[in-house]
């Protein structure tokens, strides 16, 4: 019985119901599958070696050229760096000599293309630029006065009060009898330098300013006739001071102090000068008299 069952299980004859169903012929296009080539030649024939293109022999002359070129690249780079360093030193030396000559001739005003006042190539308000100014001011014995002191002497005929704020602020509130010579003015023009400066100021929500190119001429014209008096230079800064602190050992830059520095190098070296600690705000707090244009 077991043998019969096994024989029936491996039988290849179709069941009766399947034998009765007609089988459709395969379409002609599928009757014969195309013969595919082996993906790699050496797979088609195990005994055949891989088919590899013969490498062309390198030209010795071309190899030599490439080697020489590779050797000269770092040499040229080093030579360019050395020349650049030498040129920078020459330019710096020439700039220093030119500045010294102009300083002797009284041309002490330096302005960058963007309208920034500079001192020997450094921005006047930068750390290096301010240190040079502060050293000069201290060497000349410049000291500040308080707002109370200015309030007491404001009407004296022995002093000339020089207000270096911009014209708009000056008209809003000024000390009667003072002279207005703006050290800075609103940015003029729309070249790339000026646009960049405007954007920098706009980020902080303030009006952009630049060095007044007519400052020297205006200062000499308006203040020159009073060189025999003591000049009291005033701005609106609460930070400008020569008083050293732990955080600021050189003091802090301010427009009044920058003005005094320029004046000392521009023909007023024998004129006594001072500045007001705290600016016009300190004068106002001391109940100093103010007028409005």
Secondary structure as UniProt FT lines:
FT   HELIX           2..9
FT   HELIX           16..19
FT   HELIX           28..30
FT   HELIX           41..44
FT   TURN            46..47
FT   HELIX           60..104
FT   TURN            105..106
FT   TURN            113..114
FT   STRAND          117..119
FT   TURN            120..121
FT   STRAND          122..123
FT   TURN            124..125
FT   HELIX           127..139
FT   TURN            140..141
FT   STRAND          144..145
FT   HELIX           147..153
FT   TURN            154..155
FT   TURN            157..158
FT   STRAND          159..163
FT   HELIX           167..172
FT   TURN            176..177
FT   STRAND          179..180
FT   STRAND          184..186
FT   HELIX           192..203
FT   TURN            204..205
FT   STRAND          209..211
FT   TURN            213..214
FT   HELIX           215..223
FT   HELIX           224..226
FT   TURN            227..228
FT   STRAND          230..234
FT   TURN            249..250
FT   HELIX           255..264
FT   TURN            265..267
FT   TURN            269..270
FT   STRAND          273..276
FT   TURN            277..278
FT   HELIX           279..285
FT   TURN            286..287
//
